[in-house]
């Protein structure tokens, strides 16, 4: 289930995302959120983020919340 609310995603979180190239297969990639790119408070396909690796994708699952 994708994370659809912007307020649930914070920089530094470990997440599983779907890259644009993997949308058809649904293959998940793990990474750490560097920046939140979605401006709206809600997005039906998931919140778009830039990972520390530089990849841009939509968040599907939050694995670890670090504060």
Phi, psi and omega per residue, in radians:
X1 nan 2.238 -3.084
X2 -1.321 2.672 3.066
X3 -1.502 1.947 -2.979
X4 -1.804 -0.154 -3.107
X5 -1.899 2.236 -3.088
X6 -1.035 -0.642 -3.081
X7 -1.139 -0.311 -3.135
X8 -1.451 -0.234 -3.073
X9 -1.910 2.282 -3.138
X10 -2.314 2.556 3.040
X11 -0.989 2.461 -3.131
X12 1.694 -0.213 3.115
X13 -1.287 2.511 2.988
X14 -1.554 2.223 -3.039
X15 -2.379 2.870 2.931
X16 -1.903 2.312 -3.077
X17 -2.246 2.857 2.995
X18 -1.960 2.069 3.066
X19 -1.266 2.709 3.141
X20 -0.935 -0.752 -3.115
X21 -1.176 -0.355 -3.093
X22 -1.801 0.162 -3.074
X23 -1.080 -0.641 -3.123
X24 -1.193 -0.691 -3.100
X25 -1.517 -0.443 -3.106
X26 1.384 0.243 3.138
X27 -1.056 2.293 -3.104
X28 -1.692 2.541 3.090
X29 -2.187 2.377 3.110
X30 -1.611 2.587 3.090
X31 -3.011 3.075 3.110
X32 -1.881 2.290 -3.130
X33 -1.210 2.176 3.056
X34 -1.734 -0.646 -3.040
X35 -2.696 2.470 3.070
X36 -1.638 2.199 -3.073
X37 -1.758 -0.426 3.124
X38 -1.255 2.228 3.132
X39 -1.539 -0.552 -3.106
X40 -1.319 2.757 -3.115
X41 -1.289 -0.339 -3.089
X42 -2.457 2.441 3.011
X43 -2.500 2.188 -3.030
X44 -1.107 -0.480 3.140
X45 -1.617 -0.050 -3.127
X46 2.034 2.734 -3.114
X47 -1.354 2.276 -3.133
X48 -1.463 2.306 -3.123
X49 -2.362 2.813 2.935
X50 -1.854 2.222 3.109
X51 -1.446 2.866 3.094
X52 -1.046 -0.424 3.103
X53 -1.305 -0.186 -3.119
X54 1.693 -0.155 3.141
X55 -1.279 2.531 3.094
X56 -1.937 2.273 -3.071
X57 -2.799 3.070 3.123
X58 -1.843 2.324 -3.094
X59 -1.232 2.297 3.078
X60 -1.897 -0.687 -3.077
X61 -2.529 2.463 3.001
X62 -1.675 2.148 -3.113
X63 -1.623 -0.868 -3.126
X64 -2.411 2.341 3.061
X65 -1.772 2.075 3.119
X66 -1.971 2.241 -3.127
X67 -2.248 nan nan
